[in-house]
Amino acid sequence: MRSGIHPVSRPVVFRDRAADTAFLTTSTALSARTIEWVDGNTYPLIEVEISSASHPFYTGNTRVVDTAGRVERFERRYGRQS
């Protein structure tokens, strides 16, 4: 393999906002935010909307999704295109 072409893999904390859980894993994702983990070390923090901790397929729970709210949030973020 050629050296210098692959991104560096390092420990990163992913926090699931829906389930209010966090897990430490390795990733190549970059983040300016950091968090102090239970082991006392500081790691980059990446917040996600949904993970295996909150996804209905993995949890076996169904939940009602507010599709109208999701559309409005999308339009607020990206604006309405004509």
Residue, then its C-alpha position, 0 to 999 in steps of 0.5 A: m500500500r502507498s503511504g500517506i494516502h489513507p486518513v488517520s483512524r483515532p478514538v472518537v466519541f459518538r453521542d446519540r441525541a435521540a437516546d442520550t447515549a454516547f460510545l467510544t469507537t475509532s473513526t476517521a471523522l473530524s470534529a472541532r468539539t471535544i468531550e472528556w470521557v469516563d477514562g479521563n481522556t479527552y476525545p473528539l465528539i461527533e453528535v448524531e441524530i440516530s444510532s443503534a441505541s435509538h433506531p427502531f430496528y435495533t431497539g424493537n420499539t416503534r415511534v411516531v416520526d413527525t414528518a411535517g416537522r422534519v420538512e420544516r426543519f429541512e426548509r429552515r436549514y436549506g431554504r425553499q428552492s423554486 
